[in-house]
Amino acid sequence: MPTVAAEVLIGQVAPLSGVLAETGKDMVLGAKIYFDHINATGGINGNKIKHLVRDDGYVVDKTIALTNELLDKEKAHVLFGFAGTGNVGKLLSEGILVRANVALVAPYTGGTALREPYNPHIFHIRASYLDETKAMVDYFVKNGITRIGVFYQADAFGESGLAGIEKALAAHKLSIVAKGSYPKNTTEVSAAVKTLLAADPQAICMISVNKSTAAFVKEYKASGKQPFMFNISVVNPKDMSAQVGADIMRGVGITQVVPYPFYASTKITTEYLDLLKKYGGKDATPSYTSFEEFIGAKVLVEGIRRAKGLQREKIMEGLAGLDKFDVGGFTVSFGPNKRVGSNFVDISVIGKNSQLIR
């Protein structure tokens, strides 16, 4: 009798509702278009991908419950593209990845706590928040800006970025002039605005998500003050501009952890834009977020292709063997004791009509 091909079960928990909904949709889209392409061209070693997507709304308890469902009920072979330092951190503190002996590939977070100490189960394709905040601070100091404030989310995500800014400033013998925070999953930014206005910094580093960032920038600029404002790569300029207006968001800088995805300058951007057009639907537009998860999906597929079986531990071994894997102009390197695949950081600025420029 002919051999029946197996399904490769890839589980993704993403924020498809709540404050990160637009980001979550792009995360899923980037993976989907690559998985659709692989299925249309024969699958992975003849096995078709089944992409199991669940919505956690960026809520930690839902992340845990849905992950357990994917692992225990759906029997997912591997996890992919989760969001949130605190959300993924809870998977670690609960011992879920260790218990299931499963890999989580391309989480949408640069939190230090997920990288140090070394954890064999999480395969990062993006630079850390330490890398991003260092690039941000170095850029400011290089341009003569030394009075720097911080706006951050009051949780593990925001505190990781805050620590990175403190470390980067200390290297220049500087310190934060003022800092203000807001509660996760809210836009309660007024107290932070008041604190930072009082200090009148030349620049503000933001460690925050779309809705809170947009609310903060709008309220701060309403005061008439115009400091330089930079955020890290987790924000979406179109989403923020849709909330408060493109003119308000114009000039805000964003660090990025993958190359510029809006034109076909490399093999990987060409492939991404072609497959986005083919499988993304008529309204799909390119973004850094979907491009990042597209790269992550390509890395995951190659790791599964090299694995000597679909058992969870075999997939982890296949991924660990991806040393200097060039996806087409962007290189990811793992190893037996290495799970941080890239330290690439670039800087972009929101321009006219919410378009990102370099």
N, C-alpha and C positions, 0 to 999 in steps of 0.2 A: 504493500500500500504506500502511496506517496506520503512524504512527511508534511505534516500540517505546520505552517509557520506560526510562531508565537507572536504575541503582542508585547511590545515594549511599553510598560506602563510608567508614564512620567507624571508625577504629582506636583501641581503648583498651587500654592495658597497665595493669593494676591489681594490687595485692597481695591475691589471693584466698586465699592460704595464708600461713603464717608469723605474725609478731608483729602485723601489721596486717590480718589476714584479715577481721575484722568490719568494719573501716573500708572496706576494699576492696570488700566485698560491698555496703555502703551506697552507695559511689561509683557502682558499676555500676547499682544499682537506681534511683537518682535519674535517671540518663540514660535507662535502659530505659523507664521509665514515660512519659517525654515522647516518646521516639522511637516507642513503640508507639501513642501518641495521634496523632502526626503521620501515621504510616502508615495508621491507621484512618480518617483524615479526608482522604486523598488524596495524602499525601506532600508533598515539597517541590517545588513547581512541577510536580507530576505524577510526580516521581521518588521511589520508595520508599527508605527508609533500610535499609542492612544494617549492623548494629552488630557489629563484629568485636572480641571481647574475648579478651585473653590474660592469664595469671597469671604475674607475675614474682616473687611471694613477697617483694617489697621488696628483691630482690637486684639490685645494679647491673648485673652482667654479663648477667643474664637480661633486664633492661629493654632493653639494647642489642640483644641477639640478636633478641628478639621485635619490637622496633620495626623493625629491618631486614627482618624477615620480612613485617610488615604493609605496609611501603612497597614492597619489591622484588618479593615474591611475590604478595601480595594486592592490590597497587596501590591502597592506601587513598588517598582524596582528601584526608583531613584527619585529624589526631590529636586525641584528646580525653581529659581526665581522668586523667593519669598522677599518680603519687604519689612524693614524696621529693625533697628538694633535691639530694642527691647523685646520685640516679638521673637526674633531668632535667638536672642540671649536666653529667653525662657525655655526654648527647646533644649538648650544646653543644660540649664540649671535643673530641668526636669529629667534629664538623662534620656530623652526620647531618641536622639540620633544614635547614641551608644547602644541602647536597648535593641533598636531595630537594625543596628549595624548598617546604616544607610548613608549615602552621600547626599549632601545638599549643594547644588551647583549654582553659581552666579546669583547669590543673594544680593538684593538691592540695598546694600548698606556697607559703609566703610568703617564700622565701629571697631575700635581697638580690642575691646573685650572678646570679640569673635575671632581674633587673630592671635592674641597673646593671653595666656600661653598657647602654644601650638595645639591645634585641634585637627585630627586627621579626617574628620567627617565633612568639613566645610571647604569647598573649593571656590576661592574668590577669583574673579576675573577683573575686578576693579581695584584701583588704588584705595588706600585707606583715607579716613578723614584727617589723619595726621599729615599725609601727603598733600591733600587738598588745602588744608589750612596753612601749611607751610608755604605753598605756592602763593596763596592769597596774601599772607603777611609779607613775604619777600618782595612781592610786586609793589605793595604799598611803600615799604621802607626804601626800596630802590628809587621810588619817585618822591622821596622826601616827606612822606606821611608817617608820623610817629605817634599821633594821638588817636588811638584806635579803640573803639567800643565794640561790644558783642551783644547781639540779640539771639537768644537760643531757646529751644524747646526744653522744658523742665522734665527730662527723662534721660535714659541711658544714651539715646541718640544725641541729644543736645549737649549733654555733659561730655561725651566723647569729643565732639567738635570743640567745645570750650577748652578742654584740656590741650587739644592740639594747638589752638591759638595761643594759649599761655606758654606752651613750650616753644613755639616759633618766635614769639616776642622775646622770651628770655634769651634766646640765641643772639638777639640784637641788643640785649641789655635794656629791654623795655618791658612795660607791663600794661595790662588793660586799664583804660581810664574810667570805664563804667560798663556795667553789664546789666541786662534786663531779660527776664524770662517770661514764658507764658505756659499755661497748662496744655498738655498733649490733647489733641482732638478738639481744640477750641480756637477762637480768634480773639481771645482776651488779651489784647496787646497794649492797652492804654497805659498800664503801670510801667511797662518796659519803655514805652515812648517817653513818658515823663522823666524817667530816670536818665535816659540817654540824652534827652534834650538839655537837661540840667548840666551835663558834663560837656556838651558841645564838641564831640569828637570830630576829627577831620574825616574819618572813615568808620564804617560799621561793618563788621563781619557778622553774617547771619547764618545760624544753624537751625533752619526751620523749613517747614513744608509749604506747599502752594498757598493755601488759604491764609495761613497766619503771616506768611511773608508779604502777600499782597495787602493785607490789612495794615501791617506795620508800615510798609513803604508809603501807603496812602496817607495814614495819619501823621507820620513823621514829616512828609513833604508838605502837608497842609500848614505846618508851622512856619514855612518859608525857608527852613534850613535845607541845605543841599549837600550833605556829605557824600563821599563815595560810599556805595553800598555793594557788597559782594555776598553772594550765597554760594553754597556748595552744590554739587551736581544733582541733588535729588529733586530739584524744582523744575517746573515746566513753564516756560515763558508765555506760551499761548493761553494756558489755563489761568495764570495770574493776570494777564492782560484782559482776559474775558471778564474777570471779576471786578477789576477797578479801573480799567482803561489802559490802552497801549501807551498813551502819553505819560501816565504816572509811572509805569514800569520801565520806560525808556532810560537807558544809561546804567541800569543795574547789571553788575558783572556776575558771571556764574563760572565757577571752575568746572571742568569736564574731565571725565575719566576714560573716554574713548575719542577717537578722531572725529573731525567735523563730518557729519553724515549727509549733508544736503546737496552734494554733487558727487559725481562718479570720478573721484580722483585716484582710487586704488581698486584692486580686485574685490576687496570686501565691501566697499561702498557701492561699487557697481552691482555686485550680486544682491546686496540688500535692497537697493532702489528697484532693481528689476523684479525681485520677488515680492516686494511691497506692492508694486503695481499689479502683479499677477494674482496674488492671493490675499491682499489686504482689504479689498472692497473699494468701492468707488470714492469713499470719503477719506480713505487713509492718507495721511501725510507723514513725511519723515520726521523723526525726533531723535534726540540723543538717547532717550529712554528705550524706545523700541529697538534702536540700533545696538545698544548695550546688551539687551537680552537676546537679540539676534546672534550676536557674537557668542554669548553664553550658550545658546542652543547649538551652535556649530561645534563649540568645544565639547559639549556634552555628547553629541552624536558621535564625534570622533572617539571619545573615551569609551563609549558603548561598543563601537565598531571594533576597537582593539581588545576589548574584554574577552576573556575565554569562557563566556557564558553570561546568562542574564541574572545570575544570583547577585544580590546586593554587594557582597564583598568583592565579587569579580569585577563589577562595574567600578568600584572604588580603585581597584588595582589598575584597571584600564585608564582611568583618569590620571592616576598618579604617574603613569608612564608618558604623559604628554610633556616632554621636555622641549622647550623652544618650538612650540607648535605655532606655525605661521598661518593665520586664518585668511591671509590675503592682504598683507600690509600692516597687520597688527599681530604681535606675538604674545602668546600666553605660555608660561613655563611653570609646570608643576614638577614634583619629584617625590621620592619616598618620604622625605621629611619637609616638604615644601608645599604649601597650599595657597600662597598668595601669588597669583599668576601674573600680575602686572602692577607697576607703580606709575603708569603714564598719567600725567596731568596737563591739561591745556586750559586756557582762559578765553571765555567768550563774553560778549556784551549784548544786552538786549537793545536792538536798534529800532528803526521805524517800523510800525505795524507789527511789533512783537517779534520781528525776525532776529535771529542770532547772527552776530558778526564776529569776526576774529580780529 
